[in-house]
Amino acid sequence: MPTQAHKSGCNPLRRTRANNLPSNALNIRAAASILSLGLPTLSEALHMHLFNNCQNRDHKQRYGTKAFYDLNTTGHQATLANDLQRGDQCIVASVPTRGRVKFDWYRYTRDGLRPCDTDHRCRVLFGVPIRSETLTRTAAINDGLYANFFDKLGRFKQRSVLRI
């Protein structure tokens, strides 16, 4: 679950609807999932950044082949993902077709300011692609790691960036 407190308070034993496990159990399942992919430490597995791209913005086309996400430099988005460090794991979720969710994994390398489609500059995140997988929405909602992208009703959370 994200490290930010929920409106109802931060209760580590809050049950989730997806699988009726305490939220800390979801984090343990997520960490086990990540560690099975060969990441070197549990610490790295527990500090991942999740990016919601359910609007399907094509960052590679806009900013170059290593671009994986962009954020506004003003307003709320300017406060997000400011703690990224070179080598951090990032997952970007997008919706290629109805009923399916694509998860692209990157190792963060840097960010930079670029013109974007709003006549402003955007902070663009760049990284090395690690892997990609596409799941049904139901499978993603029930996955120990990917469930963090969804609310209790199975909808994408409205947050652009989550950290687990």
Buried (B, 14 or more C-beta within 10 A) or exposed (E): BBEEEEEEEEEEEBEBEBBEBBBEBBBBBBBEBBBEEEBEEEEBBBBBBBBBBBEEBEBEEBBEEBBBBBBBEEEEBEEBBEEBEEEBBBBBBBBEEEEBBBBBBBEBBEBEEBEBEEEEBBBBBBBEEBEEEBBEBEEBBBBBBBBBBBBEEBEBBEBBBBBB
